[in-house]
Amino acid sequence: MSQYENAARHYEKAASLDSKNIEAHFNLGSIYEQLDRVELACAAYETVKKLDPDNQIATEALFRLKQ
């Protein structure tokens, strides 16, 4: 298991324990992006946007991934 996969597991657990944990969802998006799991990355960033509509970094990440 790679370090990214291990980190993803930890952030998945954190997000499941606190579904409003913006940091966990954002970090999941970043990790999934590194792992080239575009659909999962987009879903994580979309969750960030639902929790924090003004999050510009998540907006930019979604724009980049959907091109």
C-alpha positions as CSV (number, residue, x, y, z in Angstrom):
1,M,0.0,0.0,0.0
2,S,1.4,3.4,-1.0
3,Q,1.6,6.3,1.4
4,Y,-1.2,8.0,-0.5
5,E,-3.4,5.0,-0.2
6,N,-2.7,4.8,3.5
7,A,-3.4,8.5,3.9
8,A,-6.6,8.2,2.0
9,R,-7.8,5.4,4.4
10,H,-7.1,7.7,7.4
11,Y,-9.0,10.7,5.8
12,E,-11.9,8.4,4.8
13,K,-12.2,7.4,8.4
14,A,-12.0,11.0,9.6
15,A,-14.7,12.0,7.1
16,S,-16.9,9.2,8.1
17,L,-16.6,10.1,11.8
18,D,-17.3,13.8,11.1
19,S,-19.1,14.3,7.8
20,K,-18.7,18.1,8.2
21,N,-14.9,17.9,8.5
22,I,-13.9,20.1,5.6
23,E,-10.2,19.4,6.0
24,A,-10.7,15.7,5.7
25,H,-12.8,16.0,2.6
26,F,-10.4,18.4,1.0
27,N,-7.4,16.3,1.8
28,L,-9.2,13.3,0.3
29,G,-9.7,15.2,-2.9
30,S,-6.0,16.0,-3.0
31,I,-5.0,12.5,-2.4
32,Y,-7.4,11.0,-4.9
33,E,-6.2,13.5,-7.4
34,Q,-2.6,12.2,-6.8
35,L,-3.8,8.7,-7.2
36,D,-5.5,9.6,-10.5
37,R,-8.9,8.7,-9.1
38,V,-10.7,11.7,-10.7
39,E,-14.3,10.7,-9.9
40,L,-13.5,10.3,-6.2
41,A,-11.5,13.5,-6.1
42,C,-14.3,15.4,-7.7
43,A,-16.8,14.0,-5.2
44,A,-14.6,15.0,-2.3
45,Y,-14.1,18.5,-3.6
46,E,-17.9,18.7,-4.3
47,T,-18.5,17.9,-0.6
48,V,-16.1,20.6,0.4
49,K,-18.1,23.1,-1.8
50,K,-21.3,22.0,-0.1
51,L,-19.8,22.6,3.3
52,D,-17.9,25.8,2.3
53,P,-19.4,27.3,-0.9
54,D,-16.8,30.0,-0.9
55,N,-13.8,27.6,-0.9
56,Q,-11.8,28.9,-3.9
57,I,-9.2,26.1,-3.8
58,A,-11.9,23.4,-4.1
59,T,-13.5,25.4,-6.9
60,E,-10.2,25.6,-8.8
61,A,-9.5,21.9,-8.2
62,L,-13.0,21.0,-9.7
63,F,-12.4,23.2,-12.7
64,R,-9.0,21.7,-13.3
65,L,-10.3,18.1,-13.0
66,K,-13.4,18.6,-15.2
67,Q,-11.4,20.0,-18.1
